[in-house]
Amino acid sequence: MSTVPALFRHLVDDAAMFPPGDLPLTEAVEAHRAHLTAPYADLVGPFVCTDDDLMKVAAEAARTGREPLRVAVVITGGAGGIEPAVRYGDRSTDVEVTAIEVRLRNEDDLSRNALRVVRACDDCLDEETAYVEIGLDGAWERALDVVADAGYAAKLRTGGLDASLFPSEGQIAAFITACLDREVAFKCTAGLHNAVRHTAADTGFEHHGFLNVLLATRASLDGASLDEVAAVLASRDGDALAARAREMSEQQAAGTRRWFTSFGSCSIEEPRHDLTALSLLEGL
């Protein structure tokens, strides 16, 4: 029996090599192995790396452990980079590619770009999951239609190293609602290190909270309006949010996580510490 509540199991994908953490590859793999043997191991998802680093990650995985490392691969070169990463994972005994993540780059024709990506995925994916990062500019909902029709998942960037990379709560609410309307699962990336929405003291950036996103997803599933979903995302009351999370049944938690699958974080410790401080992870 896992000591991590169902709402948080495998919620945090380990993106330690990405900004702002930027942990060197050898240290990142070693730290990930340590997370997987810790009491909170069930909080942790796959190790995230780029396709450029995949072979080096595999070599380090072979050096540091007997079990293959489960990895989610961020494709850096567009649709053409999908198959080489997937085929490498198929051949490797040191890494297991569980997901690929691809960003749509042509904002003038997102739906056509999405079609190229899903066709590339159709040609080579088997058990792997594909997350298509569509953005929130241009005709993003049409691109989401393409992803939905193909049966793949979506990815939302919720922050970064510049204030312009942080979407508003209204934009995130629209994204969540659009995904659920189309029965598209989604993950988030960047800016979600902490459980509750807050203003970063060092940058002044408005950071969204992963607990807010979980509860906003649940609210949308329960029929909340767009404004009500946005209000959940805007809440800074950690105690109230934690109370709502504790009230969730196992079935409701599983239903929420069916759609909001995970988020990438360069830190495992920050999300863990926040959940512990909110008494949502006990003794971990």
N, C-alpha and C positions, 0 to 999 in steps of 0.2 A: 504494500500500500504506500503510495507516494505521500510524503509529508508536505508537498507543495499543492495548494488548492487547485482545483481543475481550471479555474479562471486564469491561472498564471503558468500552467505547465507548458514548457518549451516556448515561452512567450518572447524571450530575448535572444535574437540571433547575434552571435558573437562577431562583431565587426571591429575588433580591436586594432586592425591594421589601417583603418580609415580615419580621416580627420574627425574631430580634433585630437583623437588619441594617438594615432600614427605610431603604434607600437611596432618595433622591428619584427620581421617575420618569425625568426626563431623564438623570440620572447612571446609572441602572440600565440604560436602553436603550443608552446610549453604551458602557457597560462590556461589555454583552452583545455588541455588535457587535465590540468589541475581542477578546473571548474567541473569537469565531468565525473570526478571522484569525490566531490564535496557533498555535504548534506543537502545542498540546494541544487544538485545537478539537474533535477527535473524542471528547473526554471529556464535552463539554457537550451537554445536551439542549435542549429548547425553553425560551423565556422564559415565566415563570409570572406571570400577573396576574389580578386579579379582573375580573368582568364590569363592575363599576362603572368600572374604569380602562381597559377595552378600547379605547374610541374614542380616549382620550388616548395610549395606547401606539401605536395605529395612526398618529396624527398625528406622533408623535415618530419612529416608524419611517420614515415618508415623508421626514422632514427629514434623517435621518442616513444613509440608504443607498438604493440602487436596488432591492435584493432585498427581497421581503416578509419580515417577521419571523415565524418559526414560534413560535406561542404555545400554551400550555396555560391554559385559562381556569377559574379557581375561581369557581363559581356561589355567590353570596352569598344568594340569595333562595329557595332550594328549587327544586323541579321546574319551576315556572313560569318560571324564569330561563334554562333550558337553550336553548329554541328561539331567543329573541332573540340570544343570543351566537353560536349556530351560524349563523344567517341573516346576521348582520353579517359573520362571517368569510367566508361564501360570496360576499358582495357586494364585500368589500374587496380592493383591490389592494396594500395595505400590510401586512396581516397574514394569515397562514395559520393558522387554528385547527386544531391537530392533535389536541387532546384537551380534554375538559371534565371537571372534578372537582366532585363534589357530595357534600355531607355529609348523612347521615341525622340528623335532629334529634329525631324523636319516639321516645324510647327505650322508651315504653310499647307501641309498635306498630311496631317496626322493619321487619318484613316487609311491612306494608301501605305504609309510607313508601317502602321499596325498590321496591315494585311501581309506585307513582306515578312514581318516578324513571325506571325502565326503560321504562315506557310513553312518557314524554316523550322519552326518547332514541330509542325506536323510530320516533317520528313525524318526527324531523328529522336524525338522524345518517346519514352516508354513509360516508366514509372515516375520520372522526374516531373516536378512542378515548374511551370513558367510564370514568372511575374513580369508583367509589362508595365513599365513606368510611363504613363501617358501625359503627366503634367496636368495643369489646370488652365492652360492658355489655349486660344484657338478653339477649334471644334473638337474639344477633348471628349465630349459625350459620344460623338460619332465614332471616335477611335475606341471608346469603351464598348460600343456596340459590336465592333469587330472582335474584340477580345472575348466578349460574352458569347458571341456566336460560335467561336472556336473552342469554348470551354476552358479557357485559361484564366489566370488570376491577374489582379492589378497591383500596382505599387504606387504609393504616394510619398513624395518628399515633403516632410513636415518641418524642415529647417535647414541650417547650413552655416556657413561662415560669413554670411551677409544677411542683413535684415530683410532684403527683398525675397529671400528664399523661404521665409516663413509665411505660409498661407494664413488667412484669417479664419476664425472659427466658422464663419458663414461658408467659406470655401470648402473647409473640411466636412462640414455638415452636408453640403451639396454632393461632395464626392461619396461619402458614406451612403447617403440615400440613393444615389445613382447606382452604386455597386449592388446594394441590396435589392433595388427594383429589378436589376438584371440578373440577380443570383450569381454575382461575381465575388469570389473571395478576394481579400486584399491584405497586403502588408504595408507597413510604414517604414520610413527610413529617415535618419538625421533629425536631431533636435529633441528626441523623446527620451533623454536619459532619466528624467525624473517623473515621478508618478503624477504630480499635480501641476497644473498650469501656474506659471510664475514668470516674473521679470528677472532676467539674469543680472546679477549685481555688476558683473565686469563689463558687459556689452550693452545692457539695456534692451536686449532682444526679448520679445515675448515668446517664451517657450510653451508649447503645448505639453500636456501630461498624458502619459500612456494610460493611466487610470481613467482620465476623462474620455479618451478615445474608446476604451472598452465599454464604459457606461453609456456613451453616446450611441455606440453600435447597438447596445441592448435596448436603449430608448427607441431608436428607429425601428428595430424589430417589433417592439411593442406598440407601434403606431404613432409615435410622437411626431409632431409637425417639424418642419425644417427649422423654425425658430426655436422650438423646444430642444432639438438636438444641438443647435448652436449654443444654447444656454448651458447645457451640460458641459460642452467643450470649453466654455468661458469660465466655469466655476473655479475658484481658488480655495474653496473650503475643503481641505483635505479630510477632516474628520467626517464631514457629511458624505463625501464621496466614498470614503472607506466604509461607512455604515451601509450605504447602498450596495456596495460590493459584497459585504457580508450577508446581506439579505437575499442575494441571488441563490437560487436553487442550483443543484448540480446540473439539472437539465437546462436551465437558463444559461449557466456558464458554458456548457458544451455548445449550445446554440450560438452564443456570442462568438466563441472561438472558432466555430466552423467558418465564419465569415471574416473576422479580424484575426488572421492566423498568427502574426508575429510582428515584431519591429526590430530593425537592426540598430545596435548600440555599440559604440566603441568602448563602453564600460559595462561590465556585468555587475560590478560592485554598487554603482549608484542606484540602479533599479532595485537591487536586492536590499540595500540599506533603506531606501524609501519605503518599501513594502513592510520591512521589519518595523520601522518607526511608526507606521500606521496600524501596526498589529494585524497585518494581513499575511505575514509569514512569521510563524512562531518558532523561536529557538533556532533560526537559521542565519 
